Amino acid sequence: MDSEKQKAILEILEQDARTTPEQIAAMLGVDAEQVKQAIQQMESSGVIRRYKTVIDWDRFGEERVFAFIDVKVSPAREVGFDDVAERIYRFPQVHAVYLVSGDHDLRVIVSGRTMKEVAAFVAERLAPLDRVQATYTQFVLKRYKEDGEVYAETETDRRLVMAP
Amino acid sequence: MKPLSQAVASVPPSGIRRFFDVAAQLEDCISLGVGEPDFVTPWHIREAAIWAIEKGFTTYTSNYGLFTLRQRIASHLKARYGVDYSPESEIIVTVGVSEGLDIAMRALLNPGDEVIFFEPSYVSYAPCVLFAGGKPVPVPTDYRQGFQPDVHRLREAITPRTKAVLLCYPNNPTGAVASRAALEEVVRIAVEHDLYLITDEIYDRLVYDTQHTCVASLPGAAERTILLGGFSKSYAMTGWRIGYACAPAQIIEMMMKVHQYTMLCAPIAAQKAAEEALERGEPEVERMRREYDRRRRLIVERLNEIGLECVPPQGAFYVFPSIRCTGLRSEEFTEQLLWEERVAVVPGNVFGNSGEGHVRLSYATSLPKIEEALHRIERFVNKRRK
């Protein structure tokens, strides 16, 4: 299967991971067996890391607090920022860690059940780490869009039900 | 009171009205009956129009349309299809292809002039010809030939009163894309009989596994062709009502007279949006086209499995399967499907007699909805299979 088709499979799965190989095969005009093989191959090579579900926890009624924490780190010979980054990303409450340009070095996204919990994590776990010089915490007040998903009322279909 | 206009009275009311009223009331109805994209206009285009309104672009424009927009249309057509139109005198910005069609007919026709078009066809063609005092001459095309223009029947339909041939490829309702060879033959016939060509290319950007042939680019065509194009389908801009007509200067001058006294100009905000669409809309056009293509393949495969045979359409966003296996007429099929399974489709006969025995399904609907609709259609057909 050519890389164009593989890319198309990935795009379809990225939108809806539950699309079956048969449906994908029909959409792309290829054989379902080929699609299955391509998916398996991309799973084993790590191109497809895993399948997950996009959940609106707010709507479920579960409170979750997110915070962006910018961290200033003094780099170390040989490892740069990598070792500190690793120390941080291993905590399960850490949602994401990026090395960024600008005033700070690492941007960390942390989640917790309450602001207190997140604040405690920063004070007790993050700030005391060796070579962490400063942290700067911003709590998320409202999430509008995340990973391409808009968290608002969806735009309704305003079209007439029948039109020539 | 004195009788109203005969020309208008002679046109039957829309054939879908009856189904529309029912479908609009059914809550869990899935509609595959819509002739417009399910995408909302790409945000960058909407944003450009908002900006334009904020900046005070709220006036009339030149009757021809904004010169900057005409320049962009000209260079777009040149780059895509190699056709040359002067933005000064050969392009007019219209209120959708609908207006372009109307003013083209009024500019061309004298009472009794005949206009030939291939059927099944878009529902506006015959009425537009009638309103302009002409005589519509539908020429049927055949499902087994993939609804390709039948040049043999075209020749037979020509009389001394024939004035023009009206083409629409990619086609609504069949999704057919005419082969280049067939279109070249149509042009040869037009040259031979000195006929005008009106070509509605509103679906030009929605073609799959093939290339669009711009009729005006064919040898001998440009001098006798009115090219109608627009933004509604390619850029999901139906509600903006914006399109264009391109033709030799003397024809545009005639169309211009009708346009200036009846329409004045297309809305300026829509013209600014159209500029943005041409300038930066290409990735979005391709994104939507690819999405339609995937749905198209899925719907064609499923319909054939169900037993509603269809030739894979190569353009637009319609499939026009045969419903022969059910033994029903188009309107019976549509009505029963609507009541029993709550799926709205358009009966093929509203697109002309040769559409009888078919229904039109639009795949401008999200995939999960298409799948659910096909599931219901399958249940419906299984109960009736002969």
Chai-1 contact restraints between the chains, C-beta under 6 A:
chainA,res_idxA,chainB,res_idxB,connection_type,confidence,min_distance_angstrom,max_distance_angstrom,comment,restraint_id
A,A26,B,R297,contact,1.0,0.0,6.0,A-B,restraint_1
A,A26,B,L298,contact,1.0,0.0,6.0,A-B,restraint_2
A,A26,B,E301,contact,1.0,0.0,6.0,A-B,restraint_3
A,M27,B,R294,contact,1.0,0.0,6.0,A-B,restraint_4
A,M27,B,R297,contact,1.0,0.0,6.0,A-B,restraint_5
A,M27,B,L298,contact,1.0,0.0,6.0,A-B,restraint_6
A,G29,B,R297,contact,1.0,0.0,6.0,A-B,restraint_7
A,E155,B,V40,contact,1.0,0.0,6.0,A-B,restraint_8
A,R159,B,V34,contact,1.0,0.0,6.0,A-B,restraint_9
A,R159,B,E36,contact,1.0,0.0,6.0,A-B,restraint_10
A,V161,B,A23,contact,1.0,0.0,6.0,A-B,restraint_11
A,V161,B,A24,contact,1.0,0.0,6.0,A-B,restraint_12
A,V161,B,S31,contact,1.0,0.0,6.0,A-B,restraint_13
A,V161,B,A344,contact,1.0,0.0,6.0,A-B,restraint_14
A,M162,B,I16,contact,1.0,0.0,6.0,A-B,restraint_15
A,M162,B,F19,contact,1.0,0.0,6.0,A-B,restraint_16
A,M162,B,F20,contact,1.0,0.0,6.0,A-B,restraint_17
A,M162,B,A23,contact,1.0,0.0,6.0,A-B,restraint_18
A,M162,B,G33,contact,1.0,0.0,6.0,A-B,restraint_19
A,M162,B,A344,contact,1.0,0.0,6.0,A-B,restraint_20
A,A163,B,V34,contact,1.0,0.0,6.0,A-B,restraint_21
A,A163,B,G35,contact,1.0,0.0,6.0,A-B,restraint_22
A,P164,B,G35,contact,1.0,0.0,6.0,A-B,restraint_23
A,P164,B,V123,contact,1.0,0.0,6.0,A-B,restraint_24
